């Protein structure tokens, strides 16, 4: 069992219900930000330190694994390790792209995930004590009268603004929920929700991210499966990453 604690977070469960149930309409994209001033690690860069949480959340929300990863990263205060990075994950089967911004070099602590759909937009702020999720009934679309025009370079857009709601959910400490699930699995022998395959899926993305950072290109997850890299990923699949 791997320590992907956010998959035991009822706020994340609620976000998945919103996406799965179609409340947001057609999902356009998901954007995640995990920022703070520090804490710098001595053996891994900011991607390996912070991004595992967001990759785990995205895989859970989209009920899929990305097909490719693209990364931009830079070193500022640290001479060897990237302290700011942007990841783009391509979920080909869902026709959705997800963006992750991680940083050790930001003036404000941010733990935010935004899901944007054709009908509504949902924002999950993990730092809020109340109303951790807010659903914005707003959106944008091309005016129907303009869709048949030959020249669509200047399509008039229609903006829609509505209510902001905060869905209720019973929030319990995720680590307590995870620990209870672990004990239940030990007693019953059932497979954990976050088993070794779940961990492997996240590690493969991190491997692809490191390759993209190193080679400055989009890296397919198919390149990571099997061979020496795949064996190394499998060996690391049980690693618990915390921040």
N, C-alpha and C positions, 0 to 999 in steps of 0.2 A: 504494500500500500504506500502510495506517494503522498507527500504533504501539500496537495493543491487545495489549500484551505478555502479558497474562494468558491469552489464548487460545492461547498457546504454552507454557503451564505444565502440566506433567504432573499436578500435584495437581488442577488444574481439569479436566483430561481425566478423571481418576479420578472426580471428583464427577459429571461428566456421565454416565459409565458406570453409576454407582450409580443415578442417576435414570432413565436410559434403560432400563436392564436390569430395573427394577422391584424392586430390592433393598430399597428403602425403602417399598414398597407404594404406595398412592395418595398422591401428593404433596399435602400440605396447604398449605404456604407455604414461602417462603425469606426469610431475614433476613440482612442484611449490615451490618457496622459497620466504618467506616474513620475512626479517631479519632486525634488527637494534639494536643499543645500547639504550634500553628503548623503549617507556616510560612505566615504571612499573605501573601497576594498583593496587588499594588497595583491590578490591573485586572480581576480576576474574583472572584466570591464563592466560598464553599466548595463550592457545588454544581458549578460549572464546573471547579473545581480538582480535586476528589477523586471526584465521582460518576461521571465517564466510565468509570473502571475497573470500578466495580460494575455499571453498565448493560451494559457489554461482556460481563462475566462472566455476568450473568443471561440476556442474549439467547443466549449460547452454551450455557449449561446447559439452558435451556428450549427451545432450538431454535426460537425465535419472537421476535416483537417485541411490546411492550405495546400495548394498544389505548387506554389512557388513563393519565394521570399526575396525582397529587395531591401537593401539597407544603406543608409548614409550615417556615418558617425565621425566624430572628431575628438581630438585630445586638446584640452586647454590647460587646466591647472596641473594635470598629471602628464608626465612625459612618455609613459608606456601604454597606459590604458585609456580607452575612449570613455569620456565622462558625459557625453551627449550623443544621443542616437535617435534616428527615426527609422522605423521598420514599416514596410508595406507588405501585407500578407494577401495573396491572391487565393480566394476561395472559389475555384473555377466551377465546381458543381453547383454552388449557390449563386454564381454570377455576382459575387459581392467582394469588394476589397475592404480590408481593415487596416487602419493606420495606428501605430503605437509610437508614442513619444516618451522616451525615458531620459532622465537627467539627474546627475548629482550636483549640477551647477545651476540651480534656479533659486530665486529669492523667496519663493513661496511653495509650501507643501501642497501638492495637488494629487488627488486620487479620483479621477473622473473618467467616466465612459459614456459616450454619446452614440445612440443608435438613431439614424435618420431614415425615415420611410416616406413613401409617397403621400401618406395621410397624416401621420403624426411623427413627433420626435420625442425620444425619451432620454433623460439625463440621469445617470446614477452617480452620485457623489458620496464616496465612502467616508468622507470626513464629517458629513452631516449627522447629527444625533437624532434629528427628526426630518421627515420628508427626504429620505435618502434618494428616492426616485421621484422625479417630476416628469409628467407627460405633457408635452406642449401640443395643443391642437392647432398646429399651424403648418403651412407648406407653400409650395410654389408650383405653378404649371404654366404651360404655354396656353395662350388664349385659343379656344377652339376655332375661331374664325380665321386664324392665321395659318393653320396647319396645311391648308391647300395651296397657299401661295408658292409661286415658283422660287422667289427669293426669300429664303428663310434666315438670312443673315441678321435681320433685325426683328426677331420674333417678339411681340409684346408679351410680357409675363404677367400672370395674375397671382397676387399674393393673398394668402388666406391666414387670418389671425383668429384664434379662439381661446378657449379657457386653458388654464394650467391646472392640472390635477395631480394629487399625490396619492397613489394607490396604497391602501393599507396592507401590511403583511406583518406576521408575527416574527419579530427579529429576535433570534437567540445567538449567543456567542458562537461563531462558526467553529472555533477550535473545540468547543464543548460538543457540538453536533458531530464533528469529525471523530472525536475520541469515542463517543457513544457508538458510532457506526463501526469503528475499528473493533471495539469490544464485541459487538454483535456478530461481526464476521468471524472473529476468533471462536466464539461460542457455537456458531451455526455452521461454519465452514463455507459460507457463501462468498462469492467474489466481491471485493470492495468496488465501490463506484469509481474510485481512483486507483486502479490496479497498475501493474507494471506496463501494460500497453498504453495506458493513459500517460504515464510518465515518459515512455519512449516517444510518443507523438510530440510532446513538448520539446524533448531533447533533440529530435530530428530537426525541428524548426530552428533551434538555437545553433545547431551545426550548420544549417543552410545559411543562417544569418551571418555567422562568422565567415563562411566562405564568400558570401556576397560582399561583406565588408572588406575582405582581403583582396578579392578579384574585381571589385567594382562592376558587378553585373547582377542580373536577375538569376537566382539559383533555383532550379527545380527540386522539389523534394524527392523526385525519382533518383536524383544523383546521390542522395544521402543513403538510400536504402541499400542493404547488402554490402558485402565486401568488408574491408577493414573499418570504414567509417560506421557502417551499420552495426558491426560487432561492438565498437566502442560506444555507440549510442545505447545499445542494449545493456552494456555494463553499467552505464550511468543512469539508466532509467529509474533506479530506486533511490537516486539522490534527492534529498529534500532541500529545496532552496528557500531561504527565508530572507525577509528584509524588515 
